[in-house]
Amino acid sequence: MQNGTHLYALDISGASFVKACGGPCTEGCVTLARIGEDAWALGDSKRPDAQPLRFTTEELDAAGIDPARFGLDV
């Protein structure tokens, strides 16, 4: 399992972020990218310059965030 220090050491420059929206996404959406084994980056399309937060799969699950909603496999 990754830890917080290792998650932020991962290079995400080539990460492919996808949106999950419950509506028309006119005001922005949460974005998610797999950045490694058991590692995810969570961003905000309204703030593209903000550094995405990083989580393990276990942390995403605890927060109720399902990568399948973004079309991603765990």
Secondary structure by P-SEA (a helix, b strand, c coil): cccaaaaaacccccbbbbbbbccccccbbbbbbbccccbbbbbbccccccbbbbbcaaaaaaaccccccccccc
